[in-house]
Amino acid sequence: MIKPVRATGLERLELQRLRDRVGRLYVALEEATEAENPLASGAWAPPVDLCETEKMIILRVELPGVHVDQIKIGLTNTKLRIWGDKKRRPARRRIVSYLCSERSYGKFNRVVRLRWTICVRDASAELKGGMLHIYLPKIEDRRGTEVLISVKDANRQEGT
């Protein structure tokens, strides 16, 4: 008969860490699959240019024919999500049928992973000429810089 072995102490902690890592990898894989294949959810993905300057991250998204009220942007410290719905204009009276229509209509969705530390509160976006420009200011990395901390004397009473 095989005696079951129980993980104790440090082994249990390592197993918990491994389980947490595998869980995070599974979630990341699921999100990446969704981001890579947005057409599986019935949506189209607009093309994106992602640029970096010294002080900010800039995204340019092609959204011709989309109005400001049709766009939604969600931002966390790890990802940026752009989604909405591009409406088809009603056909003119003279048009009987379309012989070719290559433009995308309907729901759109795009997820961009962020690997930079950005200031979520100062992010901004503007739509001009069918291009959505999103500006994400970077937070200056403070690691490695020395910060002086003042020390107070707790034994000293005020006024003594």
Secondary structure as the mmCIF struct_conf table of DSSP 4:
data_model
#
loop_
_struct_conf.conf_type_id
_struct_conf.id
_struct_conf.beg_label_comp_id
_struct_conf.beg_label_asym_id
_struct_conf.beg_label_seq_id
_struct_conf.end_label_comp_id
_struct_conf.end_label_asym_id
_struct_conf.end_label_seq_id
HELX_LH_PP_P HELX_LH_PP_P1 ILE A 2 ALA A 7
TURN_TY1_P TURN_TY1_P1 GLY A 9 GLY A 9
HELX_RH_AL_P HELX_RH_AL_P1 LEU A 10 GLU A 36
HELX_RH_3T_P HELX_RH_3T_P1 PRO A 38 SER A 41
TURN_TY1_P TURN_TY1_P2 GLY A 42 GLY A 42
STRN STRN1 TRP A 44 TRP A 44
STRN STRN2 VAL A 48 GLU A 52
BEND BEND1 GLU A 54 LYS A 55
STRN STRN3 MET A 56 GLU A 62
TURN_TY1_P TURN_TY1_P3 PRO A 64 GLY A 65
HELX_RH_3T_P HELX_RH_3T_P2 VAL A 68 GLN A 70
STRN STRN4 ILE A 71 LEU A 75
BEND BEND2 ASN A 77 THR A 78
STRN STRN5 LYS A 79 LYS A 86
HELX_LH_PP_P HELX_LH_PP_P2 LYS A 87 ARG A 92
TURN_TY1_P TURN_TY1_P4 ARG A 93 ARG A 94
BEND BEND3 LEU A 99 LEU A 99
BEND BEND4 ARG A 103 ARG A 103
STRN STRN6 GLY A 106 ARG A 113
BEND BEND5 TRP A 116 TRP A 116
STRN STRN7 ILE A 118 ILE A 118
HELX_RH_3T_P HELX_RH_3T_P3 VAL A 120 ASP A 122
STRN STRN8 SER A 124 LYS A 128
TURN_TY1_P TURN_TY1_P5 GLY A 129 GLY A 130
STRN STRN9 MET A 131 PRO A 137
STRN STRN10 LYS A 138 LYS A 138
HELX_LH_PP_P HELX_LH_PP_P3 ILE A 139 ASP A 141
TURN_TY1_P TURN_TY1_P6 ARG A 143 GLY A 144
TURN_TY1_P TURN_TY1_P7 ALA A 154 ASN A 155
HELX_LH_PP_P HELX_LH_PP_P4 ARG A 156 GLN A 157
TURN_TY1_P TURN_TY1_P8 GLU A 158 GLY A 159
#
